[in-house]
Amino acid sequence: QLYPDSLLQGTLATPDPVWPVYPWCLEAGECREHTDGKVQVSVRGHPIMCDEGQHAVDGHCASCPAGFTAPRNSTSCTECGRWRLLDGKHEWCIMHWVFLSLVFGGWSALACGFAVLCLHLDIVVRGWRWCLVGRPLQIRDVYSEHGKTILQTVFGHGLRMWGARSFSITFHGTKHPLMDESDVHFRARVIGPDRLELLDGQCEAVERRLDTSMGVARLSPARSLRHAASPLPAACMGTFVSLVGGAMLSTLQMAGQSELGGE
């Protein structure tokens, strides 16, 4: 009898081992040694029976690396990848639906946060600069009524006081010398879904007439968010949703690199 581990290295082999795998053919190459005489060889060995998550290496079973899987009696490991997860026995790769759902939820939260902000903000070009301003309120009419100066918007202004007494407001394109003057400060308060009462810088009634039917009124970006007529102020909602979405995406990215095998 000849023992393959010591005398037959390189003389008995198959290019691609098939099951059952014996230790003497794991590392052997193709048969290259021949003899003119007739040689009868009796080989004794034992099959390697590897469990799930293991593969045959040098005559024994070794565990697959993190993020790799192998079915029972396997000779190699397969990488699952970032979007798949190992099953309980480390035998197969399954789609990581929870991870994908959370990623989708994170991106959706970011999109909703930016959408909320964009609904209440605007970008204008002034000279060579891009400026972030509150959304424009198209003016339908400015008139006096019972000693008060009333601004009526073309559409609903979508503003609420949220506990404030008044807020600062600016005007553009009204063709009124007092309203378009940057040095004159006005304030306003909500008195209807499409009406605002205009006040002077000291929150008193405006003494001069401000008749006009053109132009736009704007709040500052912070006040436009602060006084948005949503269930919660848009400033809180937009900022909170954006931060939650960004934190979720960052957390999931780190979890994906460590838990799913990472790169």
Secondary structure, DSSP 4 states (H G I P E B T S, - for coil): ---HHHH-TTTS--SS--SSP-GGGTS--S-----SS--------------TTEEEETTEEEEPPTTEE--TTBSS-EE--TTEEE-TTSSSEEE-HHHHHHHHHHHHHHHHHHHHHHHHEEEEEETTEEEEEEPPEEEEEEEEETTEEEEEESS---B--TT-S-EEEEEES---TTTS-TTS-EEEEEEETTEEEEEETTS-B--S---BS--EEE--HHHHHHTB-SSS-HHHHHHHHHHHHHHHHHHHHHHHHHHS---
